[in-house]
Amino acid sequence: MMDRLLRRWEGLSTPVQVVAAFLASVIFMFLLHIGPFRQPLGRAIGYAVFWGVLMAGGIMVATRAEQAKRRAADEQRKKR
């Protein structure tokens, strides 16, 4: 099941992946800063956007690396 989910994620266009990763990251970071870190609302929003951008970038880099690794493994299997 996880493989199917990953392939569906990788099948999305890059702009859709960026928007989805950014929104998920911002929401997660906002909840983290407003909840356990007890930041004021304005600061929580600012931190959420800042860290959301960095997290979305990291997710995109990881997605491309894993996609390349999976393609190489698939090509290796086809050669056998």
Helices and strands as residue ranges (DSSP letters): H 2-11, H 14-34, H 41-79
